[in-house]
């Protein structure tokens, strides 16, 4: 279990680094990504409404995601607050999975397995 925890933490840290490199934590880039999920994906309508609110508040939500992904990566890798971090990671990955349903070039199962870990 510790190995899965560390690997999940490493996943969050590498995604965080990749998103920083791509500039996806900038408000405009973040909003554009979320709007792509709304327009191109098959998430339930109410979830698309939630994503619309997130895209509209991208200046805040993009920074929250930046901090959350970094914090989860560090906490899970180091084994600190593991249960809380694991529940938050599960909720975050599940929400992201729902958001990416049907989005072109996104594999449906890519977030299911990390969420199960």
C-alpha positions, 0 to 999 in steps of 0.5 A, spaced: 500 500 500 505 504 501 508 503 494 501 505 491 501 511 495 508 513 493 506 512 486 500 516 486 504 522 490 509 521 484 503 522 479 500 528 482 507 531 482 509 530 475 502 532 473 503 538 477 510 539 473 507 538 466 501 543 468 506 548 470 510 547 464 504 548 459 502 554 463 495 551 464 495 554 471 494 561 468 487 563 468 485 564 461 489 557 459 485 554 465 478 556 463 480 554 456 481 547 458 475 547 462 470 550 456 473 544 452 471 539 456 464 542 457 463 543 449 467 537 447 465 532 453 459 527 455 459 529 462 452 530 465 449 536 464 449 538 471 456 537 471 457 541 465 454 547 469 459 546 475 465 546 470 462 552 467 462 556 474 469 553 475 471 556 468 468 563 470 472 563 476 478 560 473 482 566 476 481 563 483 480 555 481 486 555 477 490 557 483 486 552 488 488 546 483 495 548 483 496 548 490 492 542 491 495 538 486 502 540 489 500 539 496 497 532 494 503 530 491 507 532 497 503 529 502 502 522 499 509 521 497 511 523 504 506 519 507 503 525 511 496 526 513 495 520 508 488 518 509 485 525 508 490 526 502 487 519 499 480 521 500 481 528 497 485 525 491 480 520 490 474 525 490 479 530 485 480 524 480 473 522 480 471 529 479 476 529 473 474 523 470 467 525 470 469 532 467 473 528 461 468 523 459 467 523 452 473 528 451 477 527 444 484 524 446 482 522 453 482 515 455 476 514 459 480 509 464 486 513 465 483 516 471 479 510 474 485 506 476 489 512 480 483 513 483 482 506 485 489 506 488 
